[in-house]
Amino acid sequence: MEKVIRNARSLNPEIQVLKTSCRTGEGLDEWAEFVKDFVKRNYG
């Protein structure tokens, strides 16, 4: 996973990485907040 993130950051140093797990639920609250903020910023 870290290699994938490094590669993505080599293309876009400002990329936001959200690690999630549907199995454990880890990171899903942060992902939901990201989606809500994105919709608010882009669609009012």
C-alpha positions as CSV (number, residue, x, y, z in Angstrom):
1,M,0.0,0.0,0.0
2,E,2.8,2.4,0.9
3,K,4.4,1.9,-2.6
4,V,1.1,2.8,-4.3
5,I,0.8,6.0,-2.2
6,R,4.4,7.0,-3.0
7,N,3.7,6.4,-6.7
8,A,0.5,8.5,-6.5
9,R,2.3,11.3,-4.7
10,S,5.1,11.3,-7.3
11,L,2.4,12.2,-9.8
12,N,0.5,14.5,-7.5
13,P,2.3,15.7,-4.3
14,E,-0.9,17.2,-2.9
15,I,-3.1,14.1,-3.3
16,Q,-5.2,13.2,-0.3
17,V,-5.1,9.6,0.6
18,L,-7.9,7.9,2.5
19,K,-7.3,4.4,3.7
20,T,-10.5,2.5,4.2
21,S,-11.6,-1.0,5.0
22,C,-15.1,-2.3,4.4
23,R,-14.3,-5.3,6.4
24,T,-13.4,-3.4,9.6
25,G,-15.0,-0.1,8.9
26,E,-11.7,1.7,9.4
27,G,-11.6,5.1,7.7
28,L,-15.2,5.0,6.5
29,D,-16.2,8.0,8.7
30,E,-13.3,10.1,7.2
31,W,-14.4,9.0,3.7
32,A,-18.0,10.0,4.3
33,E,-16.8,13.4,5.5
34,F,-14.6,13.8,2.4
35,V,-17.6,13.0,0.1
36,K,-19.9,15.4,2.0
37,D,-17.2,18.2,1.8
38,F,-16.6,17.5,-1.9
39,V,-20.3,17.7,-2.7
40,K,-20.7,20.9,-0.7
41,R,-17.7,22.6,-2.4
42,N,-18.7,21.5,-5.9
43,Y,-22.5,21.5,-5.9
44,G,-23.4,23.9,-3.1
